[in-house]
Amino acid sequence: GNDLQLMLTLEDFEHECKDLFDAVTTLVELVVKEGGMGFVPELVLAGGAMRIPRLQKNIEKLISTHGAVIRKTVDMDRAVSLGAATVAALHCSVGVVRLPLDESQPY
């Protein structure tokens, strides 16, 4: 196939992805409001998309109205891998043990 190469400013990228950012923000809002977990003082963002500054700002603005903050001391990649391992273990009827997310490897 052919490769595509283009220059894109951060502003252009954010404009083109606005609908996606809004959808993620709406989903987080739904989880915060209807999650049934009560007050959540901090939120850990995990996954590659969570490294996007605009998305972080949108989510930070949303959760700050509830008194929560984004926790930035957890390694996102480790959080994703531990979450995937936990879900896999639950689907395989294997006993799941608590795996701590330590703060020794901040991103």
Biopython code that builds the backbone (N, CA, C, O; Angstrom):
import numpy as np
from Bio.PDB.StructureBuilder import StructureBuilder

atoms = [
    (1, "GLY", "N", (0.800, -1.173, 0.000)),
    (1, "GLY", "CA", (0.000, 0.000, 0.000)),
    (1, "GLY", "C", (0.852, 1.249, 0.000)),
    (1, "GLY", "O", (2.079, 1.197, 0.082)),
    (2, "ASN", "N", (0.185, 2.340, -0.092)),
    (2, "ASN", "CA", (0.844, 3.640, -0.081)),
    (2, "ASN", "C", (0.819, 4.234, 1.320)),
    (2, "ASN", "O", (-0.170, 4.111, 2.043)),
    (3, "ASP", "N", (1.902, 4.870, 1.686)),
    (3, "ASP", "CA", (1.968, 5.563, 2.962)),
    (3, "ASP", "C", (1.417, 6.967, 2.792)),
    (3, "ASP", "O", (1.543, 7.576, 1.729)),
    (4, "LEU", "N", (0.809, 7.469, 3.848)),
    (4, "LEU", "CA", (0.306, 8.832, 3.851)),
    (4, "LEU", "C", (1.116, 9.623, 4.862)),
    (4, "LEU", "O", (1.298, 9.184, 5.997)),
    (5, "GLN", "N", (1.590, 10.758, 4.463)),
    (5, "GLN", "CA", (2.358, 11.590, 5.360)),
    (5, "GLN", "C", (1.824, 13.011, 5.251)),
    (5, "GLN", "O", (1.724, 13.560, 4.153)),
    (6, "LEU", "N", (1.478, 13.611, 6.401)),
    (6, "LEU", "CA", (1.021, 14.978, 6.386)),
    (6, "LEU", "C", (1.408, 15.663, 7.688)),
    (6, "LEU", "O", (1.604, 15.017, 8.717)),
    (7, "MET", "N", (1.512, 16.965, 7.621)),
    (7, "MET", "CA", (1.814, 17.758, 8.810)),
    (7, "MET", "C", (0.486, 18.214, 9.408)),
    (7, "MET", "O", (-0.405, 18.678, 8.696)),
    (8, "LEU", "N", (0.373, 18.075, 10.709)),
    (8, "LEU", "CA", (-0.867, 18.419, 11.393)),
    (8, "LEU", "C", (-0.495, 19.124, 12.692)),
    (8, "LEU", "O", (0.296, 18.607, 13.481)),
    (9, "THR", "N", (-1.061, 20.291, 12.909)),
    (9, "THR", "CA", (-0.797, 20.984, 14.165)),
    (9, "THR", "C", (-1.653, 20.368, 15.257)),
    (9, "THR", "O", (-2.624, 19.668, 14.968)),
    (10, "LEU", "N", (-1.301, 20.621, 16.504)),
    (10, "LEU", "CA", (-2.083, 20.124, 17.626)),
    (10, "LEU", "C", (-3.497, 20.689, 17.561)),
    (10, "LEU", "O", (-4.467, 19.988, 17.849)),
    (11, "GLU", "N", (-3.606, 21.946, 17.185)),
    (11, "GLU", "CA", (-4.922, 22.577, 17.070)),
    (11, "GLU", "C", (-5.777, 21.867, 16.012)),
    (11, "GLU", "O", (-6.958, 21.610, 16.242)),
    (12, "ASP", "N", (-5.185, 21.550, 14.857)),
    (12, "ASP", "CA", (-5.911, 20.832, 13.801)),
    (12, "ASP", "C", (-6.326, 19.438, 14.285)),
    (12, "ASP", "O", (-7.453, 19.000, 14.052)),
    (13, "PHE", "N", (-5.404, 18.753, 14.957)),
    (13, "PHE", "CA", (-5.686, 17.421, 15.479)),
    (13, "PHE", "C", (-6.862, 17.458, 16.455)),
    (13, "PHE", "O", (-7.773, 16.635, 16.374)),
    (14, "GLU", "N", (-6.831, 18.422, 17.380)),
    (14, "GLU", "CA", (-7.908, 18.538, 18.359)),
    (14, "GLU", "C", (-9.238, 18.864, 17.695)),
    (14, "GLU", "O", (-10.284, 18.371, 18.116)),
    (15, "HIS", "N", (-9.199, 19.696, 16.656)),
    (15, "HIS", "CA", (-10.419, 20.030, 15.931)),
    (15, "HIS", "C", (-10.992, 18.794, 15.223)),
    (15, "HIS", "O", (-12.193, 18.534, 15.291)),
    (16, "GLU", "N", (-10.138, 18.051, 14.558)),
    (16, "GLU", "CA", (-10.583, 16.859, 13.822)),
    (16, "GLU", "C", (-11.100, 15.759, 14.753)),
    (16, "GLU", "O", (-11.965, 14.974, 14.365)),
    (17, "CYS", "N", (-10.577, 15.702, 15.966)),
    (17, "CYS", "CA", (-10.944, 14.638, 16.912)),
    (17, "CYS", "C", (-11.967, 15.079, 17.945)),
    (17, "CYS", "O", (-12.271, 14.323, 18.868)),
    (18, "LYS", "N", (-12.507, 16.288, 17.811)),
    (18, "LYS", "CA", (-13.422, 16.828, 18.813)),
    (18, "LYS", "C", (-14.587, 15.895, 19.110)),
    (18, "LYS", "O", (-14.921, 15.690, 20.277)),
    (19, "ASP", "N", (-15.212, 15.326, 18.089)),
    (19, "ASP", "CA", (-16.344, 14.424, 18.306)),
    (19, "ASP", "C", (-15.934, 13.203, 19.135)),
    (19, "ASP", "O", (-16.686, 12.752, 19.999)),
    (20, "LEU", "N", (-14.754, 12.681, 18.870)),
    (20, "LEU", "CA", (-14.271, 11.532, 19.644)),
    (20, "LEU", "C", (-13.986, 11.924, 21.091)),
    (20, "LEU", "O", (-14.319, 11.186, 22.018)),
    (21, "PHE", "N", (-13.374, 13.082, 21.277)),
    (21, "PHE", "CA", (-13.084, 13.554, 22.638)),
    (21, "PHE", "C", (-14.384, 13.775, 23.409)),
    (21, "PHE", "O", (-14.479, 13.433, 24.588)),
    (22, "ASP", "N", (-15.374, 14.342, 22.745)),
    (22, "ASP", "CA", (-16.674, 14.567, 23.387)),
    (22, "ASP", "C", (-17.330, 13.243, 23.773)),
    (22, "ASP", "O", (-17.937, 13.139, 24.839)),
    (23, "ALA", "N", (-17.211, 12.239, 22.918)),
    (23, "ALA", "CA", (-17.804, 10.928, 23.222)),
    (23, "ALA", "C", (-17.142, 10.291, 24.444)),
    (23, "ALA", "O", (-17.823, 9.710, 25.289)),
    (24, "VAL", "N", (-15.827, 10.398, 24.538)),
    (24, "VAL", "CA", (-15.117, 9.851, 25.695)),
    (24, "VAL", "C", (-15.498, 10.617, 26.954)),
    (24, "VAL", "O", (-15.738, 10.011, 27.998)),
    (25, "THR", "N", (-15.556, 11.933, 26.867)),
    (25, "THR", "CA", (-15.929, 12.752, 28.016)),
    (25, "THR", "C", (-17.341, 12.425, 28.478)),
    (25, "THR", "O", (-17.596, 12.360, 29.680)),
    (26, "THR", "N", (-18.259, 12.218, 27.547)),
    (26, "THR", "CA", (-19.634, 11.850, 27.883)),
    (26, "THR", "C", (-19.671, 10.495, 28.591)),
    (26, "THR", "O", (-20.423, 10.313, 29.548)),
    (27, "LEU", "N", (-18.870, 9.561, 28.127)),
    (27, "LEU", "CA", (-18.816, 8.247, 28.764)),
    (27, "LEU", "C", (-18.288, 8.351, 30.189)),
    (27, "LEU", "O", (-18.829, 7.723, 31.099)),
    (28, "VAL", "N", (-17.242, 9.136, 30.388)),
    (28, "VAL", "CA", (-16.702, 9.329, 31.741)),
    (28, "VAL", "C", (-17.750, 9.988, 32.637)),
    (28, "VAL", "O", (-17.909, 9.616, 33.799)),
    (29, "GLU", "N", (-18.456, 10.966, 32.087)),
    (29, "GLU", "CA", (-19.511, 11.637, 32.850)),
    (29, "GLU", "C", (-20.584, 10.637, 33.279)),
    (29, "GLU", "O", (-21.049, 10.671, 34.419)),
    (30, "LEU", "N", (-20.968, 9.766, 32.385)),
    (30, "LEU", "CA", (-21.957, 8.734, 32.692)),
    (30, "LEU", "C", (-21.471, 7.814, 33.807)),
    (30, "LEU", "O", (-22.226, 7.489, 34.723)),
    (31, "VAL", "N", (-20.223, 7.399, 33.728)),
    (31, "VAL", "CA", (-19.655, 6.524, 34.759)),
    (31, "VAL", "C", (-19.621, 7.228, 36.108)),
    (31, "VAL", "O", (-19.958, 6.630, 37.130)),
    (32, "VAL", "N", (-19.217, 8.496, 36.117)),
    (32, "VAL", "CA", (-19.145, 9.254, 37.370)),
    (32, "VAL", "C", (-20.536, 9.413, 37.978)),
    (32, "VAL", "O", (-20.705, 9.261, 39.188)),
    (33, "LYS", "N", (-21.529, 9.717, 37.149)),
    (33, "LYS", "CA", (-22.882, 9.962, 37.656)),
    (33, "LYS", "C", (-23.621, 8.684, 38.023)),
    (33, "LYS", "O", (-24.301, 8.638, 39.048)),
    (34, "GLU", "N", (-23.501, 7.649, 37.204)),
    (34, "GLU", "CA", (-24.333, 6.471, 37.382)),
    (34, "GLU", "C", (-23.559, 5.231, 37.808)),
    (34, "GLU", "O", (-24.103, 4.127, 37.818)),
    (35, "GLY", "N", (-22.308, 5.410, 38.156)),
    (35, "GLY", "CA", (-21.475, 4.268, 38.521)),
    (35, "GLY", "C", (-21.873, 3.580, 39.811)),
    (35, "GLY", "O", (-21.513, 2.424, 40.031)),
    (36, "GLY", "N", (-22.605, 4.266, 40.664)),
    (36, "GLY", "CA", (-23.027, 3.657, 41.910)),
    (36, "GLY", "C", (-21.875, 3.422, 42.880)),
    (36, "GLY", "O", (-21.996, 2.627, 43.813)),
    (37, "MET", "N", (-20.765, 4.107, 42.663)),
    (37, "MET", "CA", (-19.616, 3.900, 43.526)),
    (37, "MET", "C", (-19.504, 5.002, 44.567)),
    (37, "MET", "O", (-18.565, 4.995, 45.362)),
    (38, "GLY", "N", (-20.428, 5.940, 44.585)),
    (38, "GLY", "CA", (-20.328, 7.045, 45.517)),
    (38, "GLY", "C", (-19.241, 8.011, 45.087)),
    (38, "GLY", "O", (-18.919, 8.113, 43.903)),
    (39, "PHE", "N", (-18.686, 8.708, 46.042)),
    (39, "PHE", "CA", (-17.657, 9.697, 45.743)),
    (39, "PHE", "C", (-16.352, 9.003, 45.368)),
    (39, "PHE", "O", (-15.872, 8.128, 46.090)),
    (40, "VAL", "N", (-15.788, 9.398, 44.243)),
    (40, "VAL", "CA", (-14.500, 8.877, 43.796)),
    (40, "VAL", "C", (-13.510, 10.036, 43.847)),
    (40, "VAL", "O", (-13.615, 10.959, 43.040)),
    (41, "PRO", "N", (-12.533, 10.011, 44.793)),
    (41, "PRO", "CA", (-11.641, 11.156, 44.943)),
    (41, "PRO", "C", (-10.610, 11.315, 43.832)),
    (41, "PRO", "O", (-10.116, 12.417, 43.589)),
    (42, "GLU", "N", (-10.283, 10.207, 43.154)),
    (42, "GLU", "CA", (-9.295, 10.302, 42.081)),
    (42, "GLU", "C", (-9.615, 9.293, 40.991)),
    (42, "GLU", "O", (-10.253, 8.268, 41.232)),
    (43, "LEU", "N", (-9.162, 9.607, 39.801)),
    (43, "LEU", "CA", (-9.427, 8.785, 38.635)),
    (43, "LEU", "C", (-8.099, 8.469, 37.965)),
    (43, "LEU", "O", (-7.281, 9.363, 37.750)),
    (44, "VAL", "N", (-7.883, 7.204, 37.637)),
    (44, "VAL", "CA", (-6.672, 6.786, 36.934)),
    (44, "VAL", "C", (-7.031, 6.622, 35.461)),
    (44, "VAL", "O", (-7.921, 5.843, 35.120)),
    (45, "LEU", "N", (-6.356, 7.339, 34.607)),
    (45, "LEU", "CA", (-6.582, 7.208, 33.166)),
    (45, "LEU", "C", (-5.605, 6.173, 32.630)),
    (45, "LEU", "O", (-4.425, 6.187, 32.980)),
    (46, "ALA", "N", (-6.093, 5.283, 31.788)),
    (46, "ALA", "CA", (-5.235, 4.235, 31.248)),
    (46, "ALA", "C", (-5.495, 4.088, 29.754)),
    (46, "ALA", "O", (-6.616, 4.288, 29.286)),
    (47, "GLY", "N", (-4.461, 3.740, 29.020)),
    (47, "GLY", "CA", (-4.585, 3.547, 27.586)),
    (47, "GLY", "C", (-3.946, 4.691, 26.819)),
    (47, "GLY", "O", (-3.785, 5.795, 27.340)),
    (48, "GLY", "N", (-3.593, 4.418, 25.606)),
    (48, "GLY", "CA", (-2.873, 5.387, 24.792)),
    (48, "GLY", "C", (-3.605, 6.689, 24.566)),
    (48, "GLY", "O", (-2.981, 7.750, 24.575)),
    (49, "ALA", "N", (-4.919, 6.641, 24.363)),
    (49, "ALA", "CA", (-5.682, 7.858, 24.108)),
    (49, "ALA", "C", (-5.652, 8.799, 25.306)),
    (49, "ALA", "O", (-5.827, 10.008, 25.153)),
    (50, "MET", "N", (-5.435, 8.255, 26.481)),
    (50, "MET", "CA", (-5.429, 9.079, 27.677)),
    (50, "MET", "C", (-4.179, 9.951, 27.789)),
    (50, "MET", "O", (-4.074, 10.783, 28.691)),
    (51, "ARG", "N", (-3.241, 9.758, 26.878)),
    (51, "ARG", "CA", (-2.045, 10.606, 26.851)),
    (51, "ARG", "C", (-2.267, 11.896, 26.064)),
    (51, "ARG", "O", (-1.383, 12.751, 26.009)),
    (52, "ILE", "N", (-3.424, 12.035, 25.466)),
    (52, "ILE", "CA", (-3.743, 13.213, 24.658)),
    (52, "ILE", "C", (-4.108, 14.371, 25.594)),
    (52, "ILE", "O", (-5.064, 14.268, 26.363)),
    (53, "PRO", "N", (-3.353, 15.465, 25.531)),
    (53, "PRO", "CA", (-3.581, 16.584, 26.468)),
    (53, "PRO", "C", (-5.021, 17.103, 26.484)),
    (53, "PRO", "O", (-5.561, 17.355, 27.561)),
    (54, "ARG", "N", (-5.652, 17.268, 25.326)),
    (54, "ARG", "CA", (-7.021, 17.793, 25.284)),
    (54, "ARG", "C", (-7.984, 16.864, 26.013)),
    (54, "ARG", "O", (-8.873, 17.328, 26.728)),
    (55, "LEU", "N", (-7.815, 15.572, 25.840)),
    (55, "LEU", "CA", (-8.683, 14.606, 26.506)),
    (55, "LEU", "C", (-8.482, 14.664, 28.018)),
    (55, "LEU", "O", (-9.448, 14.606, 28.779)),
    (56, "GLN", "N", (-7.239, 14.776, 28.446)),
    (56, "GLN", "CA", (-6.960, 14.914, 29.875)),
    (56, "GLN", "C", (-7.619, 16.174, 30.443)),
    (56, "GLN", "O", (-8.214, 16.141, 31.520)),
    (57, "LYS", "N", (-7.509, 17.276, 29.712)),
    (57, "LYS", "CA", (-8.110, 18.537, 30.177)),
    (57, "LYS", "C", (-9.630, 18.419, 30.274)),
    (57, "LYS", "O", (-10.229, 18.865, 31.253)),
    (58, "ASN", "N", (-10.251, 17.820, 29.262)),
    (58, "ASN", "CA", (-11.708, 17.656, 29.276)),
    (58, "ASN", "C", (-12.157, 16.824, 30.474)),
    (58, "ASN", "O", (-13.111, 17.184, 31.165)),
    (59, "ILE", "N", (-11.476, 15.727, 30.713)),
    (59, "ILE", "CA", (-11.855, 14.844, 31.816)),
    (59, "ILE", "C", (-11.551, 15.500, 33.156)),
    (59, "ILE", "O", (-12.333, 15.391, 34.101)),
    (60, "GLU", "N", (-10.417, 16.178, 33.233)),
    (60, "GLU", "CA", (-10.064, 16.881, 34.476)),
    (60, "GLU", "C", (-11.117, 17.941, 34.814)),
    (60, "GLU", "O", (-11.509, 18.083, 35.973)),
    (61, "LYS", "N", (-11.569, 18.679, 33.807)),
    (61, "LYS", "CA", (-12.596, 19.698, 34.014)),
    (61, "LYS", "C", (-13.895, 19.048, 34.509)),
    (61, "LYS", "O", (-14.546, 19.563, 35.419)),
    (62, "LEU", "N", (-14.257, 17.938, 33.914)),
    (62, "LEU", "CA", (-15.482, 17.237, 34.286)),
    (62, "LEU", "C", (-15.427, 16.728, 35.731)),
    (62, "LEU", "O", (-16.343, 16.983, 36.512)),
    (63, "ILE", "N", (-14.378, 16.025, 36.081)),
    (63, "ILE", "CA", (-14.337, 15.405, 37.413)),
    (63, "ILE", "C", (-14.019, 16.399, 38.515)),
    (63, "ILE", "O", (-14.329, 16.145, 39.679)),
    (64, "SER", "N", (-13.402, 17.535, 38.171)),
    (64, "SER", "CA", (-13.100, 18.530, 39.200)),
    (64, "SER", "C", (-14.381, 19.124, 39.786)),
    (64, "SER", "O", (-14.385, 19.580, 40.930)),
    (65, "THR", "N", (-15.466, 19.120, 39.011)),
    (65, "THR", "CA", (-16.746, 19.608, 39.532)),
    (65, "THR", "C", (-17.285, 18.671, 40.608)),
    (65, "THR", "O", (-18.157, 19.058, 41.385)),
    (66, "HIS", "N", (-16.771, 17.440, 40.658)),
    (66, "HIS", "CA", (-17.171, 16.459, 41.675)),
    (66, "HIS", "C", (-16.118, 16.348, 42.773)),
    (66, "HIS", "O", (-16.213, 15.483, 43.643)),
    (67, "GLY", "N", (-15.113, 17.224, 42.733)),
    (67, "GLY", "CA", (-14.068, 17.207, 43.749)),
    (67, "GLY", "C", (-13.002, 16.150, 43.534)),
    (67, "GLY", "O", (-12.224, 15.871, 44.446)),
    (68, "ALA", "N", (-12.949, 15.562, 42.362)),
    (68, "ALA", "CA", (-11.978, 14.503, 42.075)),
    (68, "ALA", "C", (-10.816, 15.052, 41.253)),
    (68, "ALA", "O", (-10.902, 16.128, 40.661)),
    (69, "VAL", "N", (-9.742, 14.294, 41.234)),
    (69, "VAL", "CA", (-8.563, 14.665, 40.450)),
    (69, "VAL", "C", (-8.095, 13.458, 39.644)),
    (69, "VAL", "O", (-8.411, 12.314, 39.968)),
    (70, "ILE", "N", (-7.341, 13.738, 38.596)),
    (70, "ILE", "CA", (-6.712, 12.663, 37.828)),
    (70, "ILE", "C", (-5.433, 12.276, 38.543)),
    (70, "ILE", "O", (-4.595, 13.127, 38.843)),
    (71, "ARG", "N", (-5.287, 10.999, 38.811)),
    (71, "ARG", "CA", (-4.070, 10.497, 39.451)),
    (71, "ARG", "C", (-3.051, 10.224, 38.361)),
    (71, "ARG", "O", (-3.284, 9.404, 37.473)),
    (72, "LYS", "N", (-1.930, 10.906, 38.428)),
    (72, "LYS", "CA", (-0.934, 10.799, 37.365)),
    (72, "LYS", "C", (0.329, 10.065, 37.805)),
    (72, "LYS", "O", (1.364, 10.165, 37.145)),
    (73, "THR", "N", (0.255, 9.337, 38.903)),
    (73, "THR", "CA", (1.446, 8.653, 39.410)),
    (73, "THR", "C", (1.467, 7.167, 39.084)),
    (73, "THR", "O", (2.407, 6.465, 39.458)),
    (74, "VAL", "N", (0.449, 6.682, 38.396)),
    (74, "VAL", "CA", (0.376, 5.266, 38.040)),
    (74, "VAL", "C", (0.814, 5.097, 36.590)),
    (74, "VAL", "O", (0.417, 5.876, 35.725)),
    (75, "ASP", "N", (1.626, 4.088, 36.326)),
    (75, "ASP", "CA", (2.060, 3.791, 34.970)),
    (75, "ASP", "C", (0.855, 3.283, 34.172)),
    (75, "ASP", "O", (0.314, 2.218, 34.470)),
    (76, "MET", "N", (0.435, 4.051, 33.153)),
    (76, "MET", "CA", (-0.759, 3.698, 32.368)),
    (76, "MET", "C", (-0.648, 2.331, 31.716)),
    (76, "MET", "O", (-1.611, 1.565, 31.705)),
    (77, "ASP", "N", (0.509, 2.027, 31.181)),
    (77, "ASP", "CA", (0.676, 0.749, 30.485)),
    (77, "ASP", "C", (0.514, -0.421, 31.455)),
    (77, "ASP", "O", (-0.077, -1.444, 31.110)),
    (78, "ARG", "N", (1.038, -0.263, 32.658)),
    (78, "ARG", "CA", (0.900, -1.324, 33.663)),
    (78, "ARG", "C", (-0.560, -1.460, 34.089)),
    (78, "ARG", "O", (-1.048, -2.574, 34.278)),
    (79, "ALA", "N", (-1.255, -0.340, 34.241)),
    (79, "ALA", "CA", (-2.666, -0.384, 34.616)),
    (79, "ALA", "C", (-3.482, -1.130, 33.565)),
    (79, "ALA", "O", (-4.358, -1.924, 33.906)),
    (80, "VAL", "N", (-3.197, -0.877, 32.291)),
    (80, "VAL", "CA", (-3.910, -1.560, 31.208)),
    (80, "VAL", "C", (-3.624, -3.064, 31.244)),
    (80, "VAL", "O", (-4.541, -3.877, 31.129)),
    (81, "SER", "N", (-2.355, -3.427, 31.405)),
    (81, "SER", "CA", (-2.007, -4.854, 31.396)),
    (81, "SER", "C", (-2.596, -5.575, 32.603)),
    (81, "SER", "O", (-3.049, -6.713, 32.476)),
    (82, "LEU", "N", (-2.597, -4.931, 33.782)),
    (82, "LEU", "CA", (-3.200, -5.565, 34.956)),
    (82, "LEU", "C", (-4.717, -5.699, 34.787)),
    (82, "LEU", "O", (-5.310, -6.704, 35.181)),
    (83, "GLY", "N", (-5.327, -4.684, 34.203)),
    (83, "GLY", "CA", (-6.770, -4.764, 33.956)),
    (83, "GLY", "C", (-7.116, -5.868, 32.975)),
    (83, "GLY", "O", (-8.085, -6.598, 33.181)),
    (84, "ALA", "N", (-6.337, -6.000, 31.912)),
    (84, "ALA", "CA", (-6.578, -7.059, 30.922)),
    (84, "ALA", "C", (-6.375, -8.433, 31.551)),
    (84, "ALA", "O", (-7.145, -9.357, 31.284)),
    (85, "ALA", "N", (-5.350, -8.575, 32.380)),
    (85, "ALA", "CA", (-5.093, -9.853, 33.046)),
    (85, "ALA", "C", (-6.226, -10.199, 34.001)),
    (85, "ALA", "O", (-6.623, -11.360, 34.098)),
    (86, "THR", "N", (-6.746, -9.204, 34.704)),
    (86, "THR", "CA", (-7.851, -9.440, 35.639)),
    (86, "THR", "C", (-9.109, -9.867, 34.899)),
    (86, "THR", "O", (-9.779, -10.814, 35.312)),
    (87, "VAL", "N", (-9.437, -9.180, 33.808)),
    (87, "VAL", "CA", (-10.618, -9.539, 33.021)),
    (87, "VAL", "C", (-10.464, -10.947, 32.442)),
    (87, "VAL", "O", (-11.413, -11.731, 32.458)),
    (88, "ALA", "N", (-9.285, -11.264, 31.936)),
    (88, "ALA", "CA", (-9.041, -12.607, 31.387)),
    (88, "ALA", "C", (-9.215, -13.667, 32.472)),
    (88, "ALA", "O", (-9.813, -14.714, 32.228)),
    (89, "ALA", "N", (-8.698, -13.399, 33.658)),
    (89, "ALA", "CA", (-8.820, -14.366, 34.759)),
    (89, "ALA", "C", (-10.275, -14.544, 35.156)),
    (89, "ALA", "O", (-10.696, -15.662, 35.451)),
    (90, "LEU", "N", (-11.049, -13.475, 35.171)),
    (90, "LEU", "CA", (-12.467, -13.579, 35.511)),
    (90, "LEU", "C", (-13.232, -14.408, 34.489)),
    (90, "LEU", "O", (-14.143, -15.153, 34.850)),
    (91, "HIS", "N", (-12.868, -14.283, 33.213)),
    (91, "HIS", "CA", (-13.537, -15.040, 32.159)),
    (91, "HIS", "C", (-13.122, -16.510, 32.164)),
    (91, "HIS", "O", (-13.833, -17.359, 31.626)),
    (92, "CYS", "N", (-11.997, -16.806, 32.759)),
    (92, "CYS", "CA", (-11.504, -18.182, 32.789)),
    (92, "CYS", "C", (-11.780, -18.871, 34.117)),
    (92, "CYS", "O", (-11.299, -19.979, 34.351)),
    (93, "SER", "N", (-12.543, -18.231, 34.983)),
    (93, "SER", "CA", (-12.862, -18.775, 36.301)),
    (93, "SER", "C", (-11.621, -19.101, 37.116)),
    (93, "SER", "O", (-11.596, -20.086, 37.855)),
    (94, "VAL", "N", (-10.612, -18.291, 36.984)),
    (94, "VAL", "CA", (-9.389, -18.442, 37.755)),
    (94, "VAL", "C", (-9.466, -17.464, 38.924)),
    (94, "VAL", "O", (-10.009, -16.368, 38.788)),
    (95, "GLY", "N", (-8.924, -17.860, 40.065)),
    (95, "GLY", "CA", (-8.919, -16.966, 41.209)),
    (95, "GLY", "C", (-8.129, -15.701, 40.899)),
    (95, "GLY", "O", (-7.052, -15.761, 40.305)),
    (96, "VAL", "N", (-8.665, -14.568, 41.303)),
    (96, "VAL", "CA", (-8.014, -13.287, 41.050)),
    (96, "VAL", "C", (-7.491, -12.745, 42.374)),
    (96, "VAL", "O", (-8.216, -12.689, 43.367)),
    (97, "VAL", "N", (-6.234, -12.352, 42.373)),
    (97, "VAL", "CA", (-5.647, -11.747, 43.564)),
    (97, "VAL", "C", (-5.487, -10.255, 43.322)),
    (97, "VAL", "O", (-5.365, -9.813, 42.180)),
    (98, "ARG", "N", (-5.487, -9.491, 44.390)),
    (98, "ARG", "CA", (-5.295, -8.038, 44.248)),
    (98, "ARG", "C", (-3.866, -7.760, 43.814)),
    (98, "ARG", "O", (-2.913, -8.246, 44.422)),
    (99, "LEU", "N", (-3.732, -6.981, 42.768)),
    (99, "LEU", "CA", (-2.420, -6.591, 42.275)),
    (99, "LEU", "C", (-2.272, -5.081, 42.485)),
    (99, "LEU", "O", (-3.005, -4.301, 41.876)),
    (100, "PRO", "N", (-1.350, -4.667, 43.326)),
    (100, "PRO", "CA", (-1.229, -3.244, 43.597)),
    (100, "PRO", "C", (-0.667, -2.470, 42.413)),
    (100, "PRO", "O", (0.206, -2.955, 41.692)),
    (101, "LEU", "N", (-1.176, -1.274, 42.227)),
    (101, "LEU", "CA", (-0.613, -0.361, 41.240)),
    (101, "LEU", "C", (0.302, 0.577, 42.012)),
    (101, "LEU", "O", (-0.143, 1.572, 42.584)),
    (102, "ASP", "N", (1.574, 0.245, 42.018)),
    (102, "ASP", "CA", (2.493, 1.064, 42.806)),
    (102, "ASP", "C", (2.844, 2.352, 42.082)),
    (102, "ASP", "O", (2.600, 2.499, 40.884)),
    (103, "GLU", "N", (3.410, 3.262, 42.817)),
    (103, "GLU", "CA", (3.741, 4.569, 42.259)),
    (103, "GLU", "C", (5.233, 4.689, 41.976)),
    (103, "GLU", "O", (5.762, 5.796, 41.876)),
    (104, "SER", "N", (5.909, 3.556, 41.848)),
    (104, "SER", "CA", (7.356, 3.600, 41.649)),
    (104, "SER", "C", (7.742, 3.910, 40.211)),
    (104, "SER", "O", (8.898, 4.234, 39.940)),
    (105, "GLN", "N", (6.790, 3.814, 39.283)),
    (105, "GLN", "CA", (7.092, 4.075, 37.884)),
    (105, "GLN", "C", (6.108, 5.084, 37.304)),
    (105, "GLN", "O", (5.307, 4.730, 36.439)),
    (106, "PRO", "N", (6.154, 6.337, 37.764)),
    (106, "PRO", "CA", (5.223, 7.315, 37.201)),
    (106, "PRO", "C", (5.530, 7.566, 35.731)),
    (106, "PRO", "O", (6.679, 7.458, 35.302)),
    (107, "TYR", "N", (4.503, 7.901, 34.963)),
    (107, "TYR", "CA", (4.706, 8.157, 33.546)),
    (107, "TYR", "C", (5.080, 9.576, 33.301)),
    (107, "TYR", "O", (5.291, 9.971, 32.154)),
]
sb = StructureBuilder()
sb.init_structure("model")
sb.init_model(0)
sb.init_chain("A")
sb.init_seg("    ")
for serial, (resi, resn, name, xyz) in enumerate(atoms, 1):
    if name == "N":
        sb.init_residue(resn, " ", resi, " ")
    sb.init_atom(name, np.array(xyz, "f"), 0.0, 1.0, " ", f" {name:<3s}", serial, name[0])
structure = sb.get_structure()
